[in-house]
Amino acid sequence: MASSAPDAVTLPPFAVVIPTRNAGMFIAPMLAALAAQTARPLEVLVIDSDSNDGTPQRFESAGCRVYPIKVAQFDHGGTRNLGAAMVDKRAELLVFLTQDAVPAGPDAFACLLAPFADPMTAMAYGRQLPRPQASPIERHARIFNYGSTPAVRRLPQARALGIRAIFCSNSFAAYRRSTFEALGGFASPVIMGEDQVFAARALLAGWSVAYAAAAEAVHSHGYTPLQEFHRYFDTGVYHAATPLIGQQFGGIGGEGLAFIRSELRHLARTAPAWIAVAPVHWAAKIIGYRLGRRFAHLPPSLCRALSMHKGHFRPTASEGATAAMPAAAD
């Protein structure tokens, strides 16, 4: 693939933040990918949550700065806000990675940062590619959500996309630091979706959200139907706790139907036997999401059982529903 990255020397200074916990098999490819980048960060900060497999030591030995926290302290938005506050103050851009999102090629960072040449770009997210061993269902999810065409979204035009307007992922994304700070960083506490809440805030404040399709990272998950249920329960919780999303950008119904139709076409072409499996995944997602939307009416112990991110529903002395409820993100 021909690179559309700018000369690395023209890029603003940036820093990389990676939350980790027992990164294991991803450490070697991640370190190799970081070392190969043509665009060099001022620093790589790893915020590690009580790893016991040598993760912090391996990143530290490779020259990364490691900051340890307890597992109970981790929050999807709050931990990343901590990283943004800790990195080199000269960094004008902030790159966030998850431990399993491995940049694919030496120009991944340069391509990810290229959209910031437009002074109205608040954030840019890159293309996520399926793992080599990905199933047909896992592969389709990446094809549907991360196409090969770059895009820039800005209101009012982006309203035509509905909830798709705020789709993004900070598994592989960059943010303009000044804008990030002005908009209050990521929502916290939040069970998930802190990246999309930020995108919504940025769009509503007049900024642009860019999809940098030339910036690629290998990142996908082979979820079982039960894992899909847990993840979509959390998605329902996130949407229920963040009314701003539905009020401003609508619901997920239309997007869900488009996904199902696309998946059926993809499986019919590439893996017809998987058509019998797909409805089980759809049912798990729908049931999980609908239950998640009603999380406030469920006991916290049940929410923990249904959730993928169980730490979000930590038990309290009284096990009261109010104490266990996540604060609204907006």
N, C-alpha and C positions, 0 to 999 in steps of 0.2 A: 504493500500500500504506500503510495506516495505521501510524504508528510506535508501537512499544511502548517506546521509549527513555525513561529517566528524565530529569528536568531535569538538564542538564549540570552545574549547580552542585552537585548532590548527589553526583557521582561522585568517588571518590578521585583524587588526582593520579596521572598516568600519563605514561609516555614511550614513544616509538615507535622500533623498531630495524628497519632495512631493509638486508640485505646486497645488494650490487649488483655487477654486472660487465657493462659495455657495455649499459646499460638502454635506450638508443636510443629506440624508438618509444613506450615506456611512460612516459618521463619527464614529458612534458607532461600526460597524463591523470592520472598519479599526483600531481603537484604541484597540479593543479586540485582533485582529490578531497581532498587533505590540507587545502588552504586553505578548502574548503567545510564542513568538519566542525563540527558544533555543539559537540562535546566537544573541547576544545583541549588537546593534550599539553604538558607542560613543555618538551619538546624532541623533535626528530626526529634520530636518529643514523643516518647512512649509513655502513656499513663497506664500502668499495669495494676490489675485488680487481683492481688493475692495469687499469682501464678505459682505453681509448685513443680513445673516441668523445666525450669531453667530459662524461661522466656526473658525475664528482665536481664539476666546475666548475658545472654547471647546478643541482645540488642545493644547493651552497654558496651560489650567488647567490640562491636562494629562501629562504635563512635556515636551512637544515639544517646540522648539524654533520657534517663528513665526516672519517672516519678511514681512511687508506689501509693496505692490507696487500698482500703479494705473493700471487699466485695459489697458489703452493705452500703458503702458510700457511692457506688456506681449509679449513675442516672444517665440515660441516653443524651439528654440535653445538658445537664449540669456538668458532667465529666468533660464534655467537649468545650463547654464554656470555660472550665478551669484551664484546659490546654490552651485555648485562645488567649487567656490572660497571662499565661506563663511564658509563652514563646518570645523570642527576641523582638524587642519593641521596634526594631527597624523593619520588620516584615510588614509589607503593605498588603499582602495577600496571604490567606490561610488555606492550606490544603488539608483536607481530612480524608483519611483512609480507614477502613476496617482491616483487621489483621489478615483476613482472607481475600481481600481485593488486591490482587497483584498486578501492578502496571504492566501492560503488554507492549513492550518496545521502548527504546530509549527516548522517544519524543513524547511519551505519555503526558508528563508534566507540562512540557512546553505547549502542547496542543490544548491541554486543559486550561492553561492560563491565557491563551491567545484572545479569548473573547473580552478580556479586561482592557483591551485597547479602546473599547467603547466605554467612555466614562460613566455611562448609565447602567453598566452591568453590575449587579449586586452579587450574583453568584453564577457559577457555571458547574455543570455536572457532566461526567464523561459516560462513554458507552461501556456497558458491562457485557462481557462475552461469557457464554456458557463454558463450564469445565469440560475438558475432553471426554470425561466419563459421564456426562450429563444424559439423563433419560430424554426421550422425545418430549415429554411434558415439561421437564425442566428447561430444555432447550427452547421450546416455544415461548415460554415466559420471557426469556431474554430477547428473542426476536420481536415479540409484540411490543415490549416496553422500550427497547433500545435499538432503533433503526439506524440506518447508515446516513441519514440526512440531518445535517445540523439545523438548529432552529433557535430563534430568539423570541421570547414571549414578553409582551408588555400590554398593559391595559390601555384602552378598552378592547383592542382587537382580541386579546387572549380570552375574553369572556366567552367567545364562541366555542372554546374548547371544553367548557364546563370544568369539572374537577381535574381534567387532564392538564389544565393550565398550571397547576401547582405540583404536578408530578416531578419528582427528582429523587436523588439518593445521595446522602453524604457518606456512603461507603467509598465514593470516589468523586470528590467535589472540591471546589475552591470558592472562597468568599473574599470580597473586598473588606478589609479589616475595618476601615472607618465606617462603612455602612453597617457591617455586622454589629459593631459596638453601638452605633446610633439607634439601631432597631432593637437593641436589648439582647442580642445573641439568640441562642436557641431557647425555646420554651423549657421550663424546668420547674417542678418535676413533671415528667411526661413518660408514658409507657412506651411510646414509639412515635414516629411521625414528626419529630422535631425539625427535620429538614424541610418537610412540606409546610409546616406552620411558618417557618422562616420565609419560604418562597411566597406564601400568601401575604405575609406582612410586607415583603419587599414589593410585590406587585401593587398592593394597595397604596403603598407610599410613592409610587411612580417609577420604581426601578425596573430593570429588565432581568429576566432569568434566561440563561443561555444553556442550550444543550450542545456540548462540544463533541460531536460524533467521531471526530478524528482522534480523540483521546480515548484510549481503550485500556480496560483492566479486565482480567479474568475473575469473575465473581458470580457464582450461582449456587443454589441450594437444592438438593434432592429431597424435598420434604415428603414424608409419608402423608396419607390423608389425615391421620391424627395430628401430625405436626402442622398441617395446613389449618386444621380446626383451631389449634392453640393460637397460631399466628393471626388468624382472622378474628378470633375473639379479641385479641389485643387491638386489632385495627378498629373494631367496633367500639372498644373503650376509648381509643384515641379520638374517634369522630364524635362520640357522645360528650366527651370532656372538652371538646374544642368546637363549640357551636359556630365560631367564625367561619369554619370551612364550609359547612352546609349552607349557611346564610349567604355567603358571598360567591361560592363556586358550585353549589348543588351537590346532589348525592352521587353514589357510585353505580346506580342501577344500569344506566345506559352504557357505561364503560364495561361493566361486568358482562352484559349481553354481547358487546362487541368482542370481548376476550373469548367468550365461549365459541362464537361463530368462527373466529380466527383460528382457535385451537382445533376445532373440528376439521377445517380445511387443511391445516398443517398436518394433522395426524392422517387424514385420508391420503395425502400425497406421500408421506414419509414413513409412517408406521401404523398401518390400519389396525393392527391387533390392539393398539393402545386406546382405540376409541371406546372399548368396553370398560377401560380403567378410568378414563377421564371423568365420567359422571360422579364417581365416588369422591374425587377431589372437589368437584363443584359443590356437591352436597355438604361436604365438610366445611368449605369456605362460607357458604350461605348460612348454615346453622350457627357456626362459630361467630360470624359477624353479627347476626341478629341477637344472639345472647350477649355479646359484648356491648351492643348498643344499650342493653338493659342492665349493665353491671351495677348501677346505683341501687337497683332493687334486689341484688343478690348479696348473701352474706360474704364477707371478705374471705373466709376459708374456702368457699366455693369458687370465688374469683381466682384465688391462688391455684386451685386445682385445674381450672379451665385455661389459665394463662400460660403463654410461653415465657413471659418475663415475670416470673413468680415473685421476685424480689420487690416488685412495684406494690404488691399487696402484702406488705409486711405485717405480721400480727402485732397488735397493741395489747396493753394490759387488759383493756375491757373488750377487746375484739369488736369494737364498735364500727359500724359501717361508715359513719362520718369520718372517723379518724383514718380509716384505711383508704378512703376515696382519694384518687389523684386530684390535685388542684386543676382547675380549668386552665388550659394553656393560654387563653386570652380572656 
